[in-house]
Amino acid sequence: MSSLIFEKSREGRRCAVIPKCELKAEIPAQLIRQTPPKLPEIAEVDLVRHYTNLSRRAYGVDNGFYPLGSCTMKYNPKIDEDAASLKGFTDIHPLQSIQSVQGCLEAMYMLKTYLCEITGMDDMTLQPAAGAHGEFTGLSMIRTYLSSIGQGYRTKLIVPDSAHGTNPASAAMNGFDVVNIPSTQQGFVDLEALRAAVGEDTAALMLTNPNTVGRFDENILEITDIVHSAGGLVYYDGANMNAVMGLARPGDMGFDVVHLNLHKTFATPHGGGGPGSGPVGCKARLSAFLPSPVVTCNEGKYELITPESTIGSVGSFYGNFLVCIKALAYIMTLGAQGIREVSENAVLNANYLMEMLKDTYDIPFEGPCMHEFVMSLERLKKETGVNASDIAKGLIDLGIHPPTMYFPLIVHEALMLEPTETESRETLDNAIQAFKKLKQTALENPQALHDSPVTTPIGRPDETAAVRYPILKYSFTE
Ligand SMILES: *Cc1c(COP(=O)(O)O)cnc(C)c1O
């Protein structure tokens, strides 16, 4: 274990030595602190080594395989970062005049147009900063739309149990009553349960598709139809768009609103809480409710307008602009054909991995998957005592980031794998070998897996305590 920066501090040590400042600032006495801040005092070389060594402990897509299901941890081409670092994009101010940022507005307009094309929607906002934020925005638009047509009595929001966890949360935060409906054996929406659930009070159905078990609901047209017939709207959680881009469009399936995760599908790295973007697309009847401002084009001039019945703003200014630039660069470099191939390869890679592992681990849902799949370690746990967490920890020692664990909740001892399209055959084969090796270890020496990981600075922290009682600052002894 290396020491903390505060422990490395030695009185009087400094980084670069610069001449004493001769300017005297007039700071009001009450604003001057009484005791100096306890900043670490350290030489430049030790400072650089400290952070460089810490950074080498972080594991990201640039280090190795990262099959974290539901998260689309794919490699993001560096050229998209280059595009987003161009001075014309970075050296602007949100309060600049519209005339002086026409190029940037054009970029936003182009992105919006491409994303509408990919999703089959008529209009779009780029303002929400994340997927869940997009959900909240889209549902607010639905709520405001319903009251505008005198149907504020529609208060129920139907969410299948195979939805992403953020869906019921976004619905509840919008004041809707969440109605949960079960999935069938194949992991699809139970149509009978849906028919029984819809009615006069149905505001909308929120569908994660492909769902959290990696299935494209084969009754999708019937689902949107059932909800529309009851007068409700349908919301498509498009965070999993990586599986269907260029192949199928939510708009064509009857959906009214969709959100995307640019930080999953469209070239912005994520994890660690960096900037994201969750654009929300809608059909024409909802565009008057989009958050303000919306970028439009009028006779070759780009403008920012406030939609007539806007729900208001959901963030400051125009969203995470540079994330949008990365998405635009990504789409333009790939082109229509490339975008489609991304999804085809994402699905191919997931199916390859699933096929190669299905004799080693139980796959609870039969048939081909989309971009991800779920395995259940329930039987392995019964037979050997090794659970999903143990296998995940064992993978760390083999240099692979663990898959998503214990999610979705409808599968016991779940591990959810999403290899993404950017992984090579060799990387996938290596992962297959790792998973097989861990199964062997589980049968022969389960204790070894209970003890893993052994190659990391910390083995098994108390995860509950780490969440409930996080120690986020250094306690000085004196
Ligand atoms: C990731 C994800 C979300 C939430 O996105 P955030 O940007 O983390 O808020 C919502 N739905 C699905 C299906 C997801 O995979």
The ligand as a MOL file (V3000), in Angstrom:
LIG
                    3D

  0  0  0     0  0            999 V3000
M  V30 BEGIN CTAB
M  V30 COUNTS 15 15 0 0 0
M  V30 BEGIN ATOM
M  V30 1 C -27.0030 3.2360 -18.3050 0
M  V30 2 C -28.4370 3.1220 -18.4680 0
M  V30 3 C -29.3020 4.1230 -17.9830 0
M  V30 4 C -28.8420 5.2970 -17.1540 0
M  V30 5 O -27.8850 6.1210 -17.7600 0
M  V30 6 P -27.0040 7.1240 -16.8710 0
M  V30 7 O -26.2730 7.9590 -17.8470 0
M  V30 8 O -26.1230 6.2670 -16.0230 0
M  V30 9 O -27.9400 7.9280 -16.0170 0
M  V30 10 C -30.6460 3.9790 -18.2340 0
M  V30 11 N -31.1270 2.9030 -18.8920 0
M  V30 12 C -30.3280 1.9190 -19.3570 0
M  V30 13 C -30.9180 0.7470 -20.0920 0
M  V30 14 C -28.9600 1.9840 -19.1510 0
M  V30 15 O -28.1810 0.9980 -19.6060 0
M  V30 END ATOM
M  V30 BEGIN BOND
M  V30 1 1 1 2
M  V30 2 1 2 3
M  V30 3 2 2 14
M  V30 4 1 3 4
M  V30 5 2 3 10
M  V30 6 1 4 5
M  V30 7 1 5 6
M  V30 8 2 6 7
M  V30 9 1 6 8
M  V30 10 1 6 9
M  V30 11 1 10 11
M  V30 12 2 11 12
M  V30 13 1 12 13
M  V30 14 1 12 14
M  V30 15 1 14 15
M  V30 END BOND
M  V30 END CTAB
M  END
